[in-house]
Amino acid sequence: MYGYRARIGLIVPSSNTVCEPEMARLCPEGVATYSTRILFEPTIRGLRAMKDHVKRASLELSSEGICQIIAFCCTVGSMIGGVDDEEEMIDLIEKGTNTTAITTTTAVRASLAAMQVKRI
């Protein structure tokens, strides 16, 4: 059975060609990823507008318990509004789906903290 250890949902910008193949390669046996795409226009306005599509995308990934965690996979999109906007994005996903959520920025911060990195 696919994803018998874990099922990860990926919200991917429409123009991204790296995230899905990279995640499929990095996942250990028993971990599966499922993706949905959101429209993306490569401008500041477009990055901010992606948030309007996150609710739909997260509902698709959480329906019938498909995924146990949902990752918003846009680095700049998760950074552009600062920590408050990032937390709002996570809340939007979690409250609308009852599924744990993370963003690229959250993952990077957690990784740096785990490695005790103080400066880059």
TAGI-V284239 format. One record per residue. N is the residue number from 1. OMEGA is omega as a letter, one per 20 degrees, with the letter a starting at -180 (none if undefined). D_LAST is the distance of its C-alpha to the last C-alpha in Angstrom with 1 decimal. Layout:
# TAGI-V284239
<<N | OMEGA | D_LAST> <N | OMEGA | D_LAST>>
This chain:
# TAGI-V284239
<<1 | r | 40.8> <2 | r | 37.5> <3 | a | 34.8> <4 | r | 36.8> <5 | a | 33.6> <6 | r | 31.6> <7 | a | 31.7> <8 | r | 28.6> <9 | a | 29.2> <10 | r | 26.9> <11 | a | 27.2> <12 | r | 26.3> <13 | a | 26.4> <14 | a | 29.6> <15 | a | 28.1> <16 | r | 25.5> <17 | a | 26.7> <18 | a | 23.9> <19 | a | 23.5> <20 | r | 26.9> <21 | r | 27.4> <22 | r | 23.9> <23 | r | 24.6> <24 | r | 28.1> <25 | a | 26.9> <26 | a | 24.3> <27 | r | 26.7> <28 | r | 28.7> <29 | r | 32.5> <30 | r | 33.8> <31 | a | 30.9> <32 | r | 31.7> <33 | r | 29.9> <34 | a | 31.9> <35 | r | 30.8> <36 | a | 32.0> <37 | r | 30.9> <38 | r | 30.7> <39 | a | 31.5> <40 | r | 28.8> <41 | a | 29.2> <42 | r | 26.2> <43 | r | 26.3> <44 | r | 24.8> <45 | r | 28.2> <46 | r | 28.2> <47 | r | 24.8> <48 | a | 26.2> <49 | r | 29.5> <50 | a | 28.1> <51 | a | 28.3> <52 | a | 32.1> <53 | a | 32.2> <54 | a | 30.2> <55 | r | 33.2> <56 | a | 35.4> <57 | a | 32.8> <58 | r | 32.1> <59 | r | 35.8> <60 | a | 36.4> <61 | a | 33.9> <62 | a | 35.3> <63 | a | 39.0> <64 | r | 41.0> <65 | a | 38.1> <66 | a | 36.6> <67 | r | 33.0> <68 | r | 31.7> <69 | r | 28.3> <70 | r | 27.3> <71 | r | 23.9> <72 | a | 23.3> <73 | r | 21.6> <74 | a | 20.3> <75 | a | 16.7> <76 | r | 17.4> <77 | r | 20.6> <78 | r | 19.0> <79 | a | 16.6> <80 | a | 19.1> <81 | a | 21.0> <82 | a | 18.3> <83 | a | 18.6> <84 | r | 22.4> <85 | r | 23.1> <86 | r | 21.0> <87 | r | 23.0> <88 | r | 26.1> <89 | r | 25.5> <90 | r | 25.2> <91 | r | 28.3> <92 | r | 30.2> <93 | a | 29.8> <94 | a | 30.5> <95 | a | 33.4> <96 | a | 35.0> <97 | a | 34.9> <98 | a | 34.7> <99 | r | 31.9> <100 | a | 28.4> <101 | r | 25.7> <102 | r | 22.0> <103 | r | 19.8> <104 | a | 17.0> <105 | r | 14.7> <106 | a | 16.3> <107 | r | 15.7> <108 | r | 12.0> <109 | r | 11.8> <110 | r | 14.3> <111 | r | 12.6> <112 | r | 9.4> <113 | a | 12.0> <114 | r | 14.2> <115 | a | 11.9> <116 | r | 11.2> <117 | a | 7.4> <118 | r | 7.0> <119 | r | 3.8> <120 | none | 0.0>>
